[in-house]
Amino acid sequence: MDFEDFFGDHSPPRDHYVSILEHWAKHRSDQVSFCFTDVESVELTYTFAELWGEVRALAGYLQGKCRIRPGDRVLLLYPPCIDFITGFFACHAIGAIAVPAFPPRSNRKASRIRSIVVDADAKFALTTGQIAERLTGKTWHEDLVGVQILGTDDPACRDFDRYRMPTIDPDTLAVLQYTSGSTGSPKGVMLTQGNLVANAELIWHAFEPPKNSIGMSWLPTYHDMGLVGGILMPLFLGTTNVLMSPMTFLQRPVRWLQAITKYKVNITGGPNFAYQLCVDKIDEQELQGLDLSSLAIAFNGAEPIRSSTLEAFKRKFEPVGFKGSASLPCYGMAETTLIVTGGPSETRPVLQSFDRCALDEKRVQVAEAGCPSAR
């Protein structure tokens, strides 16, 4: 796919995300950049111009009042909310290094957070005012000792006039993306602005999305697939992305498909378990009113991809417009920013069978992601 043909006269810069955001704020100022919803009632939106204004104003406050400097590590301890996006790009705008993580519970020691604080040498944390109050109440959360915590949803945390853009280039360190820690202490992957832009461009090449696509993600933004796929990729493309809390999906999986229907989503995805959950938990009554015909890409990654799940999802949701050709197996990991292989959706997945182990005669069939570089 040709870059100029896809973007026309307004191809985004490819140096760093601050210039990309500024570019779309100028050329698509009134278009919605991000929408946060629970489908049923809540809907909060930012146009590209509004997002750039919020980012600059918060960045000015962080530079002035908080004296956060380029290279400082800043924890992002937001719950699922649109404020994460402002905080994340405000860090970029001042040359600070964003460190996304899940906020710890006030009544439980969270060794993972402490490990990240120590490893990243984080001295600042951004979150919502409610969580900041909880973590800095009568008893300071022991995992965050030595960390200055700021609730950025307070309108007082804005200083538009003070903002001054520092020197930012492709080699500027942008994110410390931590692994899950499931097999040991979390390990931080150092991602530059150039890494982020290059991986977003690789996803674009691999997935070949339709022009002016609308995306949708319920994936947690402290996870690589939620951060890169749900935030960075759509911003690179200058397209609208709908966001939802993971709990909104897990409590009622049909909400994911209702959001696809409501917003006429073209690109969405998640781990294999999410598709299987839809197959298992969505009943015939909930199918009424769904329309998945707009969906061009339904990527599946982050864990083994079962061909039985792909087939079951297709069989169950074809009557409401889902096209089996939209299924796109892929593979990525935090150590590579995100995508390693996968796509495009028109290329049907190759099915492979593997022994579970030498002593187990049962076999499992999985879908193998395609390799963009081999096309």
N, C-alpha and C positions, 0 to 999 in steps of 0.2 A: 504494500500500500504506500503510495507516494505522500510524503508529508504535506507538500503544498496543495495537492489535490484535495486532501482531507480537510485542511484548515482554511484554504482559500487565501485571502489577502491578510488574514490575521493569525498567521502561525505564531505560536507562543515562543518566547525565548527558551533556551535550553541550558542556561547557566546555573540558575538557582530558583527556589520556589518563591522567594519574595518578589523577584521580577516577574514570575509567571502570574502570581496573584495580582500584582499591579497591572499587568497587561490585560487580564480579563476584566478587571475593574474599569478599565478604560474602554475596552471594545465590546463588552457584554455587561455593561453596568447595571441594567435593570433585570437581567436574567437571574433566576434563583440559582444560587450556588449549592446550598445545603438546606435541607428541610428535615427537621427532627419531628417524629410523629409516633403516636401509639395506635394510629389508624382510626380509633373510635372517637377521640375528642381532641387531644393535644396536637397542635401543629405550630412549630416555630420555624421561621425561615430567615435566611440571609441572602440578599442579592450579592453579586460579586462586589458592587460598590459599597454596600453596607458592611460586608465582611472585611474589606480592605480598610474602611474607616475604623471599625472596631479594633482591628489588629494594630493599626498605627497608634490609636489612642491608648490602648493598653501597653504597647511597646514604649511609648513616651513615659508613661507612669513607671514602668519597670526600670527604665534608664534613669529617671530622675529620683523619685521617692525611694525606690528600693535599691538603687545603685547596682543593678545587675549588669555585669560587664560581658563583652564577647569572650566566649570560652567557658563561662560559668555553667555548671551542670544544674539543670532545673528539673525537679521531679514534677510530673503531671499526674496528680492524684484525683482526677475527676471521675465521678460516676458517669454512666452513659448520658450525655447531654451535649447540646450544641456549643456550650462554653469551652469544651475541650478544644474545638477547632480554633477558637480565638486565642486560647492560651498557647496552643502548639505553634501557630504561625507567628505569634508575638515573640516567642523565643527565637524563631528564625530571623525575625526582623531586627533583633538586637544582637544577632550573632551568638546567642547563648545556645547551649546544647540541650535539646529536649530529651527527657528520660520518662517515657510513658510507663505507668505502673498502676495496678489496681489499688484504690485506697484501703488501708488496713481498717479492720473493725476495732472500735475503741476498747472492747473488753477482751481482746485476744492478742497475744503476742504473735506478730507476723514476721517470722525470721527471714522470709523471702525479701520483704521490704527493707529490713535492716541490712541484709546482705547487699542489696542494690545501693542503699545510702552510702555504705562504707566503700564499696567497689567504685562507684561513680564519684565519690567525694562531693555529694550533693549538699549544697548549703541553703537552697531555696526549694520551695514546693508551691505549685499553683493548684487550686482546687475551687470548689464552690464555697460560699460563705458558710453554709450549713455544715459542711464537712470540716472546714477550717475550725469552726467553733467546737465541734465535737472532738477534734484531735488536739486542741489546745485548751481544753477546759480545765477543770480543777486538777486533773492529773494528766500531764503531758504524755502522749503516747510514747512509750519507751523506745520504740523503733525509730522515732523521728527526733530524738534528742539532738540538738545542734542544727536543726533545719528550720529556717524561717518560713512559715506557712502563710499564704495569702489567698483570700477568697476573691477571685477576680470578677464575680458577677455583681459586685458592688459598683454602682455607677460612679462612685468617688474614685475608683481605680482607673481613671482615664485622664490622660494629659496629651491631647492631640498635638498641641503646639510645641511641646518639648522634644518630640521624636526627631532623631537624627539617624539616618541609615549608616551603619558602619560598613567597612569593606567586607563584601561577601562575594565569594567566587566558587567555582565547582569543587575546590579542595577544602572549603570550609566545613568543619565537622558539624553536622546538623542534628543527629540523633544517636543516642545510645539505646539500641534495641535489644532488650534482654530476652534470652531464651527462657523456656518455661520453668527450668529448674527441676524437672521431673526425674532426672537422672543424676542430680548433684546441685551444687549452688548455681544460681542463674549466672549466665555469662553474657557480658555486654558486647554487642557487635557495633563497631564504630562505623557509622554511615555518614558519608559526606553528602553535600548537596548534589554533587555529580552522580553519586551512587543512586540517590532517590530519583533523579530525573531519568537516568539511564534505564532503571528498572521499570519505571512507568512507560517509557517509550518501548521497551521490550514487550511489555504486556500488550500495548497497543498493536505492535506488529504481530504478536502471536494470536491474539483474540480476533483481530480485524472487526472491531465493533462498528455498528452503523453510525453514520454521522448524526450529530445532535442526540446521542443516546441519553436516556434517563436511566440512572443506576439506582440500586437499592442495597443497603447492607444493615444487618443486625449484629454483625460480628464485633467483638470488643476491640476498641481502638488501641489497647495496650498490646494486642497481638498483631503480628506482622501482616496477616491477611486482612484484618480489619483496618489497620492503619494505612497500608499501601493501597490495598484494593478499594477500601471504602472512603478514604480521604484524599490521598495523593494522586491516585490514578484519575479520578474525575476532575480534580482541579487542573491537572496537566492538560486534559482534553477540553477544559472550559465548559463542562457539561453539568447538569443538575444531578445531585445524588440525594436520595432519601435515606435517612438514618433512623434506626429503631433500636431500643434497648434489647440486649440479649434475653433478658427476663420476659419482655413482652412477647417474644417469639416462643420461648420455652414454656411459658404458662399456657399459651394457646397457639400452637404451630400454624393454624389457619391464618393468623394475622399477617404472617409473611406473605402468603398468597393473596390476601385481601389488599395488602399494600401494592403488590404487583398489579392487581386489577385496578385499584383506585388511581394510581399515578401512571399507569400504562408503561411500566418499567420494561426496559430492553435488556439490561444486564444485572444479574444478581448471582449469588452463590453462597457456598458454605461447605462444611465438612460432610462426608457421606452420611453421618448419623442424622443430620438435619433433614435430608431427603427421606431417610427411612422413617424418621419421626412423623413427617407429613403423611407417609403411607399408612402408618400404624394408628395415628391419633385423629386424623381428620375424617369425620363420618359423612355419610351421604347427604345429610341435611346441610352440613357446612359447605358442601360443594356448590350448593345453589348460590348463584350470583357471582361465582368466580369466572374470570376471563383471563387466561394466561397466553392469549394469542400474540400479545405484544412482545413476549419474551424471545429474544434472539440468542442469548447466551446465558446458560445456567451452569456456572463453573463449579467443579467439585474437587476439593483438595484438602490438605492438612492431615489426612489420615488415609488408610487403605480404601480404595474405591471399589465397591463390590458391583459386579455386573448385575447381580440379582436386584440390587437397589435401583440401578438405572432403569432396568426393565420394569420393575414394579411401579416406580414413579411415573414412567411414561404411560403404562397401562391404566393407572388410576386417574391421571389428569389429562389424558388426551381428550376425553369428552368435554373438557372445559378449555380447550384450545392449546394445551401444551404440545409442542413439537419435539419429538425425540431427538431431532437434529440439533436442538439447542444445548443438549448435554455436552459439557466440555470438561473432561478430566484434566487435571493439572497437578503440578507438584512444585512446592517452594519451601524455603526455610529461611529463618531469620538471618542466618549467616551469609545469605546471598541477597539481602534486602527483602526479596520475596520470590518472584517466579524463577524457576529453574527450567521447567519444560511444560508444554501444554498448548493445544490449539492448532488451527482454528476449529470452530465448532462444525464446519462442513466436513472435516476429516473424521471419519468414524473411529472410535477407540478400538484398539487391538486388545483382545481378551487373552489372558494368560492364566494357566493353572499352576499352583505351587503347592508342595507338601507343607503342611503346618510345621511338622518336625519329623525327624527320621523315624520316630516310634509311633507316629500318628498316621494312619492310612487315609484319614479324611483329607480332602483337597479343597482349596478355596479358589474361586475364579475371581480375578480382579481385572479392572480396566486399566490399560496402560496409557499414560498420557503421551501425546505426540511431542516431537522435538522441533521447535520452530527453526533452529539452525540447520536442520536436516532437510528442510523443504526446498 
